[in-house]
Amino acid sequence: MTLFVGATFLCSFSQSVTELVLFRVFQGMAAAAPSAMCMAICRDKYEGHMRKKILAYISIILGLTPMIAPMIGALILKYKRVAEYFL
């Protein structure tokens, strides 16, 4: 997470397209690492049928998260604006 936040910070201060692309590559690596680690931990911890079941759950979660996250972000922004209106 620290690498992702750091790469995002560096993206915002990039001076050229080359720097931006490089920092976006770091962002991609940082974003992909948790899902890869999650799969590796599952493979190390579980065996047989339980491993298949847990990997199926993880795959569903990893597939749904990018679809649900923008909606959650939009709701946060909506309610933040509503809260600012009343304050």
Residue, then its C-alpha position, 0 to 999 in steps of 0.5 A: m500500500t505504501l508503494f502504491v501511495g508513494a507512486t501516486f504521489l510521484c505521478s502527481f509531480s511528474q514532469s514528463v510523460t516518461e516519468l508518468v509512465l514509469f510511476r504508473v508502472f510502479q502503481g501497477m506493480a503495487a496494485a497487483a502485489p496484494s492479489a498475488m500475495c493473497m493467492a500465494i498465501c491461500r495456496d500455502k495454507y489450504e489443501g485439496h477441496m478447501r483450497k479450491k473453495i477459497l481460491a474461488y472466493i478470492s477470484i470472485i472478490l478480486g473480480l468484483t472489487p474493481m466494479i464496486a469500488p467506483m460506486i462506493g467512491a461516488l457514494i462517498l463523494k455524494y454524501k460528503r457534498v450533502a454533509e458539506y451543504f448542511l455544515 
